[in-house]
Amino acid sequence: MLSNLDCFLSSALRLQTPSLLATTPESEYGSWVLASVLLTLVVVYAASKLGGELSKRLNLPPVLGELVGGVVVGVSALHLLVFPESGATAEGSAIMGLLQSLGGLDAAAITHIFESQSEVISVLAELGVIVLLFEIGLESDLRELSKVGSQAAIVAVVGVAAPFLLGTVGLVMLFHSPVIPAIFAGAALTATSIGITSKVLSELGHLKSTEGQIIVGAAVIDDVLGIIVLAVVASLAKTGEVDLLNVVYLILSASGFLLGSIFLGKFFNQSFVAIADKLQTRGALLIPAITFAFVMAFLANVIHLEAILGAFAAGLVLDETDKRKELDQQVMPVADLLVPIFFVTVGAKADLGVLNPAIAENRAGLVIAAFLITVAIVGKVVTGWAVFGKPGINRLAIGVGMIPRGEVGLVFAGIGSASGVLDKPLEAAIIMMVILTTFLAPPLLQLVLDEPEELSGEGTATLPAVD
Amino acid sequence: MLSNLDCFLSSALRLQTPSLLATTPESEYGSWVLASVLLTLVVVYAASKLGGELSKRLNLPPVLGELVGGVVVGVSALHLLVFPESGATAEGSAIMGLLQSLGGLDAAAITHIFESQSEVISVLAELGVIVLLFEIGLESDLRELSKVGSQAAIVAVVGVAAPFLLGTVGLVMLFHSPVIPAIFAGAALTATSIGITSKVLSELGHLKSTEGQIIVGAAVIDDVLGIIVLAVVASLAKTGEVDLLNVVYLILSASGFLLGSIFLGKFFNQSFVAIADKLQTRGALLIPAITFAFVMAFLANVIHLEAILGAFAAGLVLDETDKRKELDQQVMPVADLLVPIFFVTVGAKADLGVLNPAIAENRAGLVIAAFLITVAIVGKVVTGWAVFGKPGINRLAIGVGMIPRGEVGLVFAGIGSASGVLDKPLEAAIIMMVILTTFLAPPLLQLVLDEPEELSGEGTATLPAVD
């Protein structure tokens, strides 16, 4: 394209004409921050589409491809998408390197641009998972979800207790770990990633099945339990004691928030429809809906729950209105653009270097990791058999649906490492566990959902068909 | 709502339980940055919808209401949406004040959160105007636009030359300004804001009329001319000389980019359709289209043009495909969410304090401002009479469509002030000119477009109808 020529011409000429247009630092930075965000989004979309399409062609859930696409452009390979939280600097970012050579920017400028770009992409990724959970809420049926409420609660409780106990006791008995680090690692095994699980269910068309609704309901409850467990172990790591008041507060606020918003949502429904009907300008339906989702996400965030829980509750509430179908259609393109940023970012942040056996700490962590991964899978798979009163249900699918740990596990590893509770091998083992459960869950879930009954096996699974 | 109760309960309890969940600074900041962005977006959407709907009820273009809504929440009134570039600090932001009291955050944390939030909202606003121009490009017809190309070029050239000459000569002759500041102020009068003009045209359903296409075409050319003028006066202000090489480079790269992308776009069209047809995962059409728009915006940005020109060119190219209608529909919800962020931000950044006659500098600037505003309006309105070969065309509408100056004028004022060329009264006068032309253009344009012919007047204009 000629534009590429222009671009080369530009960088060649710029040597002689050093940024005349940008006399004030802000305006210069502003324009380069925008350029870096645009380029990063192009990389994100390319990675998500290449990965997603390839995955689809291999008959795997597209989200797995998006995660792998993220790994390829991220810290483990091409370094196009790296983040300061994981220790990356502007020099370590290939995109910043390109911009630096295009714009002749100095180190201070490029560091500022790198930090701003990382902040913007991180927030876009978070908005992505908020919109995803809002969409999942819209696709879920509150009545269906209430019907399986007690089953979901059992699955969530067993799915927190089993890996926690197995992990903690196992580490102490088998690996002679001290108790506090063992509790910490056990806790890191508890929280399921709603985002990955619900996206796979949605892609496989199983979101509205009884199994799907149990998994989503359990993942939501599990997320709340995970936050409570995190509060407990964080205070344990910090002060050696458990702050009971905080735990009680979290339990009350979480149940109050979820039940309260759904209960009051029934009344809000009508006002929402009335408002949307009165508006005459563009976005008459979408803007009130997204505003509601953002308000709920904000409230959930501020009371120390996760923002995505608020967005999910907002989706559930609006699902009950007769605007639902129209809203679904308008949220879809927004989700199409924002959700891939989340999954590619998750992949990009996963440092596969932790799996490299050439590094001593990784080798030491490898046996522990194998143990943690086994516990992580077994501890969640058993939850399917805790479901009662639903004969003929695909118990294995429910258990497998709870496997992916995602970002919450990484938060545990980060806090544990920062507070000095976890040694390097144990931290590496936790990260390996999170990465593997995240990447294994989509294909496993597809495998067991393709099966007609509780039996799993490789014999009948549909094989890849590349065209 | 119960969630509000939770929220108060939370802030009350937090006094006793200081953020146990957030041991690592990044994770704490990250969650608060997200909270501040969510809250800001809620404020932006509330302001845009309240303003837009009220404007619509008063029979005015909704975008005027969005701008005014921005003023209300911005630096001039409620201080909910303020930006560090305009000298605001975290203490001056009402949203940061709220978060500080909710989270018990210290000054360093709140400053970091404020800067990150401002950066994210600024980039979202820029993505908003990029998506807007992409949409305008999609709605414009390349063949129609080529037909009026020479008329648009004449309008653009006259619309740059007339206000520049009138302004510069007038300042020297009437106000005895020194030559360099006068040239600078004259230059600030040149560039039309494509965003505001095209949005109003689209809202009034006049985008595809001959007048509309001439205005949009002229605004695009005008934007390029404005960038060249900016480069000239910036180098004049810096070194006292004009860097001819840079001017030649800008003219070549701008024409090369716009013509080249449209010419090569004809070939790219087919590959685009072929790619979109092959994709099987979600966002099969939207993601390639937006990626193309972002690539073009990035290239335009990197060769020192404006990103929005690239997005407009991308829209023009994709308008030629048979996917156009489907694409229009999918881009719409995305634009609905992003575009208001741009207009509300423009309003929020407009500091109406500059109009306060109690401040001495403003009084001194007031007479100059009255002169600049007259020149700004007259200098653009005359452009309509430069159109040739189109008998019966609404010349007044074309001239009025070129009136709004928007952000480019503010960039001039900023650079002039930073380099010490402009004294305070002249800077204030330029800012007043930008604010007033921006806010006057939408109602004026509606007034003259409602008229059947070249005649304007208040007699026949439809009067406000409130329901």
Interface residues (C-beta under 8 A of the other chain):
Chain A: M1 L2 S3 N4 L5 D6 C7 L9 S10 L13 Q16 T17 L20 L21 T23 T24 E26 S27 G30 S31 V33 L34 A35 V37 L38 L39 L41 V42 Y45 A46 S48 K49 G52 E53 K56 R57 P62 E85 L102 G103 S116 E119 V120 S122 V123 E126 L127 I130 I227 L230 A231 A234 S235 A237 K238 D243 L245 N246 Y249 S253 G256 F257 G260 S261 F263 L264 F268 K278 L279 Q280 T281 R282 G283 L286 I287 P288 I290 T291 F294 V295 M296 A297 F298 L299 N301 V302 I303 H304 A307 Q330 V331 M332 P333 V334 A335 D336 L337 P340 V411 G414 I415 A418 S419
Chain B: M1 L2 S3 N4 L5 D6 C7 L9 S10 S11 L13 Q16 T17 L20 L21 T23 T24 E26 S27 G30 S31 V33 L34 A35 V37 L38 L39 L41 V42 Y45 A46 S48 K49 G52 E53 K56 R57 P62 E85 L102 G103 S116 E119 V120 S122 V123 E126 L127 I130 I227 L230 A231 A234 S235 A237 K238 D243 L245 N246 Y249 L252 S253 G256 F257 G260 S261 F263 L264 F268 K278 L279 Q280 T281 R282 G283 L286 I287 P288 I290 T291 F294 V295 M296 A297 F298 L299 N301 V302 I303 H304 A307 Q330 V331 M332 P333 V334 A335 D336 L337 P340 V411 G414 I415 A418 S419
